[in-house]
Amino acid sequence: MAANGDDLRQPRPMDFSHVFPTREGAIAFARRVDAEGFSPVVRPYDKPGFPYDVTVTTGAMVPTCAFVTATEERLDAMAGEYG
């Protein structure tokens, strides 16, 4: 991103995707992250065994390695509860 001229010091929303084997799990995860202050979107996903994608968008944040890693770990732990 930086090599393409993107100023990584500027806050921006960040998207994280998680795929699920069931619609119920995807919706439950989306409700959970919504309650945690994220903005989720559930969509069909064309992957055998994981037909549902939940894209989770953060608020505007500076995309540091620490922020991205912490958010990935937090969302992964929550996603694991739903499939």
C-alpha positions as CSV (number, residue, x, y, z in Angstrom):
1,M,0.0,0.0,0.0
2,A,2.8,2.4,1.0
3,A,4.7,1.6,-2.2
4,N,1.6,2.8,-4.2
5,G,1.6,6.1,-2.4
6,D,-0.9,5.3,0.3
7,D,-0.2,7.3,3.5
8,L,-0.4,4.6,6.2
9,R,-0.5,7.2,9.0
10,Q,-4.0,8.2,8.0
11,P,-7.0,6.6,9.8
12,R,-9.3,4.5,7.6
13,P,-11.9,1.8,8.0
14,M,-10.5,-1.7,7.8
15,D,-12.2,-4.8,6.5
16,F,-11.8,-8.3,7.8
17,S,-13.5,-11.4,6.3
18,H,-14.5,-14.6,7.9
19,V,-16.2,-17.5,6.2
20,F,-18.8,-19.9,7.7
21,P,-20.2,-23.3,6.9
22,T,-23.8,-22.3,7.9
23,R,-26.0,-19.3,7.5
24,E,-26.9,-19.5,11.2
25,G,-23.3,-19.3,12.3
26,A,-22.6,-16.4,10.0
27,I,-25.6,-14.4,11.3
28,A,-24.8,-15.2,14.9
29,F,-21.2,-14.0,14.4
30,A,-22.5,-10.8,12.6
31,R,-24.8,-10.1,15.5
32,R,-21.9,-10.5,18.0
33,V,-19.5,-8.2,16.2
34,D,-22.3,-5.7,15.6
35,A,-22.8,-5.6,19.4
36,E,-19.0,-5.1,19.8
37,G,-19.2,-1.9,17.7
38,F,-18.1,-3.3,14.3
39,S,-20.1,-3.1,11.1
40,P,-20.7,-6.6,9.6
41,V,-22.2,-7.6,6.2
42,V,-23.2,-11.2,5.5
43,R,-23.0,-12.4,1.9
44,P,-23.0,-15.7,0.0
45,Y,-19.5,-16.9,-0.7
46,D,-18.5,-19.3,-3.5
47,K,-16.4,-21.8,-1.6
48,P,-17.3,-25.4,-1.0
49,G,-18.0,-26.0,2.6
50,F,-18.0,-22.3,3.5
51,P,-20.9,-20.7,1.6
52,Y,-21.2,-17.6,3.8
53,D,-18.8,-14.7,4.2
54,V,-19.0,-12.0,6.9
55,T,-17.1,-8.9,6.1
56,V,-16.4,-6.9,9.3
57,T,-15.6,-3.3,9.0
58,T,-13.9,-1.3,11.8
59,G,-14.2,2.4,12.5
60,A,-11.5,4.6,11.1
61,M,-8.2,3.5,12.6
62,V,-4.5,3.9,11.7
63,P,-3.5,0.5,10.1
64,T,-0.6,-0.4,12.3
65,C,0.7,-4.0,12.4
66,A,-0.3,-4.2,16.0
67,F,-3.8,-3.0,15.3
68,V,-4.4,-5.4,12.4
69,T,-3.0,-8.3,14.3
70,A,-5.0,-7.6,17.5
71,T,-8.2,-7.2,15.5
72,E,-7.6,-10.4,13.5
73,E,-7.0,-12.3,16.7
74,R,-10.1,-10.9,18.4
75,L,-12.4,-11.5,15.4
76,D,-10.9,-15.0,14.9
77,A,-11.6,-15.9,18.5
78,M,-15.2,-14.7,18.1
79,A,-15.7,-16.4,14.8
80,G,-14.5,-19.7,16.2
81,E,-17.5,-19.7,18.5
82,Y,-19.8,-19.8,15.5
83,G,-18.2,-22.2,13.1
